[in-house]
Amino acid sequence: MKIDIYTHWWPKKAARALLEKAKAGSDATSVKYLQRRESRTAVNDLDLRFRFMDRHPEVLHVLTISNPPVEVFVGPRDAAEISAMANDELAELVVNYPNRFVGAVAILPMNDMDLALKECDRAIKDLGLKGVRLYSTVMGEALDSPRLRPLYAKMVEYDLPIWLHPTEPASLSVGQETLLGWEYETSKAMLALASSWVFEEFPTLKVITHHLGSMIPFFEQRIRWLAPNRKTHANLRRFYNDTALYGSTPALMCGYAFFGADHILFGTDMPLGSMYIKNSAGFMEWTLRAVEGMDIPRAEKEKIYLENAVELLNLAV
């Protein structure tokens, strides 16, 4: 068995509700962006997803919702309603297909902290979701904003992780900003957490990054010498990180050298690669080959594939 810690899904009902609300109040560019997201059937067509999953039945998925943040398009009440709608659908998928999905990650209406905390409690206590997703900035604020302190405290209390996902570039383009801008956004968010009060106040806070910590492992010596304080470099090693590097074994080894096997989790970005590669499971197959190509002990590969996720998410498998 393997667990893919970072797969994507966009619940249809919630996506349509967000699009309708956006049409009523957002600019045309935002509406077109949401329409483009909704058209990606591999992210919201269950039959198509299962066809891809059948190629690797040993891999169970953790479902996460990627971009966009609902709070960017609608006000707090609508964001709370749409977040709850999405979380309900995620929980239903996990319950209905336990041999496919091992867990799911809640989204929260981050334009109102009281509503966000309320939905966090409901999603974890009532729905059984395994953590929350947080973007690299929240309503324009960095992740070391004091406004986020109650959420960090709650996740430490639950002993469940935060999935960190880069924000969509402000221009909503899908070109060069998406290619490298997201990696910068993730790295910047990691530095904000590692160099601030967050890990000092919440040393057991668990954060999972996408794309193996983005730029951090490659620039670790630069960070060591140029970081604003000595704790930054050590705190960066606290992050947990997925293997979604689209098939690069050398890049995986770079991340392994910095984070170690205990802080790496198998993750693929699936099914996004499947949308562009006909008759292929896309990033899933590439990532499996890349992990198998790592020059590390088999026992450490098993940690990456399964054991770390089981421990981090408190799973009974």
N, C-alpha and C positions, 0 to 999 in steps of 0.2 A: 504494500500500500504506500501511496505517496499523497501528500496534501499540497495543493496549489494554493498558497496563502493570499494571492493577489489576482483574482479573476474579476471580470467586470460584467455588470448586468444593469440594464435600465428598465425598471418596472413600467409596463405600458400605461397603466392607469395613471400613475403619478406623472409620467412624462407628458401625457396628453393634458392633464390638469395644469401642469406648469406652462405648457405651450399656450393654452387658452388664457391663462392669467397674464402671460407675457404679451399676448396680442392686445390685451386691453390697456396695458400700461407701458410697455417697453418700446424702444426704437426698432426700426425695421431690421437693422443688422442683427440685433439680439434674437429676433423672431426667426430669421433665416438660419442662425446658428443652431437654435433649438430644433428646427425642422430637419437640419442636416443630422443632428444627433439621433433624432427619432427614426430616421431612415436606415440606420445601421442595424439591419435585421439580426446580425449575429449576436448583438448585444441584447435583443429583446424577443427573439424567436426561439422558443424552447425546443421545438423539434429540430431546428437547425443546430442548436447547441448540442443536443444529445447525439446527433450524427457525428459531430467532431469529437465529443467525449468518448464515443464508442471505440474510437481508434486507440484510446489509452484508458481502458476501464479500471486500471489500477490507481488512477489519479482521481481523488475527490477534490471538489472545489470549495473554497471559501468565497462567497459572493460579496463584492464591494461595488458601490456605485461611484463611477468616476465623475468627471466634469459633466455639467456645470454645477456650481454651488447654487442651490435654490434661492438663497437669500440675496443673490445678485439681481434677480429678476422680479422678486415679489416682496411685499412687506412681511412683518413678523407673523401675523395670523395666518396668512396664506402659506408662508414657509413652513409653519408648524403643521398645518393640515396636510400639505404635500409630503413633508418628511414622514409623518405618521402613515400616510397612505403607502409610501414606498417601503417603509420598514415592515408594515403588515404583509406586503407581498413577498418580501425577502423571507420573512419567518415562515410563511405558508409554503414556499418552495422547499425550505429545509425540512419541514415536517412531512411534506408529501413525497419527497424524493431523498430519503436518508442515504441511499446508496449512490447518490450523485453529489450531494451537497452536505458538507460536514459542519457548516456554520455560515453566518452572514454578519455584515458590519452595518451598524446603524448610521443614518445621516441625521443631522440635527439642524434646527433653524437658528443659525448662529448670529442672526441680527437681533436676537433677544435672548439673553443668557438665562433668564428664568424659564422661558419656554424650552430652551435647549436642554437645561438640566431636567426638566419635567419629562421631556421625550426620551432623554438618556435613561432615566429610571424605568420608564415604561418599556423601552426596547430591550433592556437587559433583564429586568425582573419578570416582566409579563411575557415577552416574546422570546426570551432566551438568546438574543443576539450576543455576539462574542466580542464586541468592542464598538468603537465609534470611528468614523472617518473625519479627519480635520485637514483643511487645506493649508498650503504654505503661507498664506496670509488670510486673515479673517476680517472682512469688511475693511480692507486697507491697513489693518494692524498686523504687526509682526507677532510671532508666536510667543514672545516674551512679554506680551501685553499683560498687565495685572488683571485685566478684565477676564482673562482665561483661567485665573487661579482656581475658581470653584470647579471648573470642569476637570482640571488636572487632579484636584483633590478627590473628586468623585471616582475617577478612573483608578487611582491608587487604592481607594476603598474597595472597589470591585475586583481589583487585581486582574484587570483586563487591558489589552493594549489599545492604543490609538494608531490607526492607519493614516500615515501622512501622504497626501497626494498633492502634486503641484497644481497651482491655480492655472486656469486658462489665461493666456496673455490678455492684457487689457483691450487690445485691438480686436480680439476674437478671431485673429487670423489662424490659418492652419499651415503656414509655411515655416520659415526659418525659426520663428519664435517658439513654435511647438517642438521643433527638432532639438534645439539647444536651450531655449528659454526655460522650458520646464525643468531641465537639469540644474540650471542656475537657481531657479525658484526653490527647488528642493534643498540644494546645498545651502542657500541663504537661510532657509528655515531651520535647518539643522544647526547652523552656526548660532542663530538667535537663541535656540534652546540651550546649546552647550556652553555658551559664554555668559549666560545670564544667571538669574536666581532660580530658574526652574528646577534643574536637577539638584541643586543644593537644598531646596525646600522639599522636593519630592524625589528622593534618590531611587525609589523603586518604580517610578513612572516608566511605562513601557511604550516605546514608539517604534512602529514598523515603517521603514522607508521603502519607496518604490525605486527600482533600478539600482540596487546595491549601493545606496548612499550617494548616487550621482557622482559629483566631482570630488567628494571628500577623500576617498582612498587614494586617488591619483595625486592629489595635492597635499597629502598628509605631512610631508616635511615642510612645505611652505607654511602650512597651518601651524606646525610646531613652533616655527620661528617668528611668525608674523601675527599670530592670534593676539587678541587684546589682553588675555591673561593666561596663566599657566594651566588652569583647569580645563580650558577649551579642548585641547587635544585629547585628554583622558576622557572627558565627558562625551566626546564624539563616538568613542568605542562603546558607549552604553546602548546605542541604537541597534535595533534588529532590522535586517535588510533582506529584501527578496532578490532572486537571481534573474530578474527580468532584464537581461542585457542582450536579448535577441540572438543568442547563439555564440557569444564570444567567450571562449575558455580563457584566453589571457586576461580579459577584463575581470572574469570571475576570480582568477588567481590573485589579481591585484586587490580585490575586495576581501578575499580570504586572508591575505597577508595583514590587512589592517584590522578587520573585525574578528577574525577567527571563526571556526566552524560553529561555535555555540551561538553566534549572533547572525547566522545566515539561514534563510528559509527558502525552500523551493517556491518560486512564484514566476508566472509567465506572462502576465498581461493578457491572457487568453480571455475572450476570443478575438481580440483586435487583429492579430496577425491573420486569422482565418478569413477576414473580410477581403483581404487583398491577394490571397494566394489560392488559386483554384485547386481543388482536390488535395488540399493539404491542411493539416491541423496547425499550420503556421508556427507561431512562436512556441507552442507546446513542444513540438518535435525538435526545434532548434535548441531550446533550452535543455531538454533532456540530453541531447547529444553533448552540449557544452559541459553540463555537470558531470556526465560520465567521463569526459576528457580531462577533468581536473586531476592533477597529480597529488592526491591526498588519500589517506587510508579509507577503506570501504566503510569503516565504522563512522567516520566523519560524514561521509555521503549520506548515510542513513539518518544522521542527525539533521542534515539539511533537508532531506526528502520528507521526514516524518516526525522524528522525535522532538525537535525543537518546537514545532507547531503544536504537538500534543501537550507539551508542558506549558507553553505560552498561553494557549487558549483553554487550558484545563479540560481537555477532551477525554472522553472515555471511549477509546477505540480498541 
